[in-house]
């Protein structure tokens, strides 16, 4: 893995958010590749629950300042950065006061999903790609972890498909069992369609359930990692029938035995 560039785009990452299956995997996997000599960077949203002083986040002025168009609205992009203590791993935070300056991660205290989670997801993935372009740091592999990041394969393959710097970049999506109940928005299809995708590419987003959003990510990824033991039978069958290379679920202690080979030779 020496000198290979791996970009991790994650919904949640330890130690910035509480430990769960997604946030822990979003720490363990980059750490493993970093320890093997890979060049890695992590991107995640800057949720309001993240203590900026404790984690020593600071704004990167040269990367901030652009506006992203989300459903015909100009939304300012703010980029912050921090380092995971003892790991020498940089984490970039995508921030916007309207979308992320609230205490909940995905919803209110009663677990009701935010009405604009679809717009937050669009803003997040656009912000990641635009920031990578500004950094002029071209990843060999982008590894997507968590549903808030799951629109990235679609945007990379269709919206940014004319960006020659990404011509050789491969996209891998981890599929976890942790999702959400119900659906994100009745209008998610129209909001994504504003970015002029072909209808066939976003058909599944007309009913924006967790499984349909993940199916869209699978459709536009070069490889899949099954990151939970208990993903649904429907998603399991979808992955197996996708004709995409996939890595079956295994104990995290065995990651270093399989991930490098998957990154380098399977996708």
QUICOR-V356143 format. One line per field, one symbol per residue. burial: 1 if it has 24 or more other C-alpha atoms within 12 Angstrom, else 0. Layout:
burial = ???
//
This chain:
burial = 100111111111111110001111111111111100011111111111010000001110001100010100001111111111000011111111001100001110000001011111111111111111000011111111111111111111111100000100111111111111001110011111101000001101110111111111111111111111001000110110000111111001001001110111001
//
